[in-house]
Amino acid sequence: MTTVNAYAAQNATTPLAPFNFERRDVGNNDIQIEILYCGVCHSDIHQVRNEWGGSIYPMVPGHEIVGRITKIGDEVKNFTVGQLAGVGCFIDSCRVCPSCLANEEQYCDVAMVGTYNSRDKAGNPTYGGYATQIVVDEKYTLHVSEKLPIEGVAPLLCAGITTYSPLRHWNIGKGHKVAVVGLGGLGHMAVKFAASFGADVTVLSTSKSKEQDALNLGAHHFAVTKDPETMKSLQGKFDFILSTISAQHEYNDYLNLLTLNGTMVVVGAPPHPSLVGAFNLIGKRRSLAGSLIGGIKETQEMLDYCAEHNIVSDVEVINASEVNEAYERMLKGDVRYRFVIDIASIK
């Protein structure tokens, strides 16, 4: 066992604070990673504050992890000491169900084991990336290119794959008119990917102040959703809408912007259910769907694509001691566009 320094939540109401715990020893198929950077995801806030229920304390959040390998097990075949590696939203699954066999481990029919706030197969709580080290089975570890700034790579492990996966699944590319709802941690990556794939991209936002950022990120158009006339003018305009926001919002307003056979995919998770009018779907044979991160194979594909096309997240690097302030700023939308913790600040 190895003592690890970290930041943790002791319950749903107190601030995150320094915390020590024991990581398991490196097994035959394991990789030990010295964590260098860890992104701060909006879902960290939900889970730290038990807004989704079932939170396990003490909780060490963090599932956007990039670091350098310091030790490998005797049977590890695809990684070597000294390489950069990444860990995303999950660290295990049943491995034998149809979903796992199809490289869609995130939809494991038994149980995907989350990187944190979950329990491993032995029933022990999992601790995430707001920590100096992690041990992971090589099957759930990702190769990270040396070409890119790794602080910008870290959020790709969640924000990146969460938006890449649905765009690839629905074969978005040249000739498609795509709308991205929200320009936050997820939304800014959706814009980068959709534009890179050749789609015509519009950002739909409540904030006019984000227009120039949207265009700089690769969007071709920008519309303020608070303007009823603008929303009316956009009805029936889009083949595909990716809703990235976690705040409560009206799905029906956006469904009406889809063309015949258009699809709206939800990747943000609002806290309360949303009512959907049947006629907003029936009238133009529209579809409303959801998508959850990606499997290991697709996540590696995404990382390789980003290395080839020089795509990273726009980040603000913080010390671990600033994480509570970062949570409050995230809730106010005051980040461009992802906080990333410099894990060296924990030591």
N, C-alpha and C positions, 0 to 999 in steps of 0.2 A: 504493500500500500504506500501511496505517496501523499504527503500533505500538500494541499493546493490552497493558494490564497485566492479569494474571490470577493464579489459583492453579492449580497443576498437580501431577499425580503423575508422577514421572520413571520409576518402575517399580512393581512390585506390592507392595513391602514398605516403602518409605520414606514418610514423611508428606507430605501435600500442602504445597507451599511456593510463594512468589512466583515468577512466570514471565512473561516477555515474549514476544510473537510478533507476526507480521504478518497483519492481515486484508486481504482483497482490496479493491480499489477498488470503488466503487459502479457497477454496470453499468446498462444501460438499464432493466431490470426489477427492479432491486434497491432495498432499503430499508436504510438504516443506522440502527441503534437504539442509543442510549445506555442500557445496562442499568442499571436501578435496583434490582431485586430478582431473586434466583434461588433457587428452592426446592431443598432437598436431598432427593433421592429415595433409597430403599433400593437401587435398581438402580445408583446412583452407586458405592456401596460394592462391589457385585458386580463392576462393571467396573474400578474403580480397582485392586482386588485380584486381578483376572484370574480370578475364580471361575467365570465362564462361558467362559473361554478366548478367545483371539484378540484380547486387548487391545492397543491401539496407544499407544505412549509416545513423547514426553511426552503426557499426557492432561489436557485441561481439561474437567472434567465439567460437568453442568448442562443440564437440558432443561425447566425450569419458569421461563421467562424473561419478565419484564415490564419495559418501558422506554419511553423517549420517542424518537420519530423525529427524527433530526437532519439527514438528507439523503435524497433520493429520486432515482431515475433518471429520465431524460427520458420514458420510456414508462409509468411507473407511473400507474395510473388511479384506484385505490381508496383511496389513503392520501395524507396531506399532512404536511409538516414540522410538528412540534409535537404531533401526536397520540400518545396512548398506543398501544402495540402489544405483542403477545405472540408468543412462539415456543415451540412444544412439542417433542415428542420427535423430529420429523424435519423436514428442510429441503429435501427433494427426493424425487422418485420418477421412474419411467420416463415417466409421464404418458399413456401410450397403451395400456396393457394393460387387460383388462376390469375389474380391480379399481380402477385409477386412474380410468377412465372412469365408474365407478359411485360415485365420491367416497369410495372405501375405500382411499386411498393407503397406509394402514398395512399393507395386505395386498398391496402391489405384487408382481406376478408376476415382476418382474425384480430389483429391489432398492430398498427404501426406504433413503434416505440419512439416517442418524441425525444428530442435532444435534451429537453428539460421538462419539468412538471409532468413527468410520466413515470412509469415503473418498468424496469427491465424484466427479463424473463425469470429472474430470481426473486422478483418482487421488491427490489431496491429502488428508491427514487433516483431519477436521473437529474444531473446537474449540468447546466449549459455553459455558454461561452464567456460570461462575465467572470472569467477565471483564468489562471495562468497556464493551465494545462488540461488536456483531455485525452482519454484513451478510447479508441473506436475500432471496431472490426473493419478490416480493409475493404470489405464488400460495400461498406456505407461511407467510404472516404473518397474524396474527389481530388483529382490532379488540378493544380493551379499553375498557370503560366508565369514565368519570370518576366514576361514582356510588359505586364501592366502594373500600375501602382496598386499594391495589395489592399490598401485602405479602401480603395474604390471597388475592389473585387468583392470584399466581404458581403455587402448587401445583395450581390448577385445570387447568393445562396438562398435567399428568400424572395426579396422584391424582384430580382431578375427572373428567376424561374417561374414565379407566380404569374408573371405577365407573358413571358416567352411561351410557356406551355399552351395556353389557349390560342394564341396567335398561330402557332404551328398546327395545333389540332384542327382548327377551322381553315387551315391552308390560306392564311391571309398573305396577300402579296400585291403585285402590280394589277391595277384595274379595280381594286377594292377601295371603297370609301369608308374609312374607319373613324369612329369618334371615341375618344378617351375621356371618361367622366372623372374629373379630379386630377390635380397635378401635384401629388405628394410623392411619398417614397415609392409607391407602386406606379402611380400615373406617369412619373417622369421616365421610368424604365419602359413603360408601355409605348410612350411616344418614340423613344429611341429605337426600340425593336420594330415597331410598325413602319416607321419611316425607312429603316434600314432594309426591310423586306420589300419596299417599293410601293407601299400603300399611300393613298392620299389621306392625310391625318388631320383631324380637327380636335382641338382640346375644348371640352365643355367645362366651364368653371364658374363658381359664384364670384370669383375675385378678378376684376379687371386688371389688377396690378400684376397678375401672372402672365399677361399676354406676351410680353417680350421674352420672358423665360421660355414659354412654350415654343415660340418661333426659334429661339436659339437652340433648343433641344432637338429640333427637326420637324415640328408641326408646320403644316402649311396654312392652317386657319385656326381661328380662336373665336369662341362665342361665349357670352355671359348668360348664364342660365336664369338669372334673375329677371331678365328682360322678356316679358311675354311675347312681344312681337318677334323677337329673335327666335324664340322657341317655335313659334308658329311657322316662321319661314323655313325652319329646318325639318319640318314634318316630312317623312318619307325619303330622306336624303341619304341615309347610311345603310351600308350592307352589314356592318358589324359594329357593335358598341361594346366597349370593355369598361365596366363600372368598377372603379378602384377604390371608392371612398368607403370608410367605415362609419361615417356619421349617418344618422337616419335621413333617408331621402325617399322621394316618391318615384318608384319604378315606372309607373304608368306614363309619367311625363317623358321618359326616355324611350319607352317602347314605341311611342307614337312617332319617333324620329326614324324608325326602321323602315326600309323599303320592303317590297314583296319578298318573302322568304328570308328576311333579315334575321340576324341573331344577336341577342344581347347576353353577354356572359358576365356573371357577378364573381368578382374575386375579393372585393372588400366585404367585411362582415359587420353590418349594422347591428346594434344591440337588441333590436326588437323586430319581429316579423313585419313584412310589408304586404299589404293587400295588392293583388293584381287583378285588374279587370279582364274578364274573359274575352270581351270584344276587342281589346287591344292586341290580343294574340290571334283571334280567329279572323279578324278582318283582312289581314294581309299575310296570313299563314306565317306569322312571326314565331320565333322561338326564344324562350328565356332559359338560360342554362347557368351552370356554375362550374368552377374549376378550382382544384386544390394543388398547389405547387407542382412538382413533377417527380418522376422516378429518378433513380441514380443515373441510369443510362442517358435520359434526356437532360438531366442537370449537367452531366459532363459534356454533352453536345452543346449546350448553351454556353458553358465556360469556354469551350474551344472556339465557338463562333465569336464570342466577345474578344478573345485574344487575337483572332484573325482580323476582326473589323475594328479593333481599338475602342471597344465599348466598355465603360465602367459607370458606376453610380456617381452622381454628384454628392459629395459628402462634406460634413463638418466633423472634424476629429476632436474628441473631447477626452478629458481625463475621467477615470472611473468615479472620482469624487463629485463630478458634475452630472451624474446620471439622473438624479432626482430632479434637478433643474431642467434637464433635457426632456424628461417626461412631461413636465408642465408646458414647456415650449412646443412639444409635439401636439399636445391637445389644442394649442392655439394656432397651429399651422405655421409656427415660427421656426422652420428649418428648410434649407435648400440643399438637398432634399432628403438626406438620411444622416442621422448621427451615427458615428462610429467611435467605439471606445479604443483608445490606445492602451492595450493591456499592460504595457510596461509601467503604466501609472499605478498599477495595483501592487507592484512588488515593493 
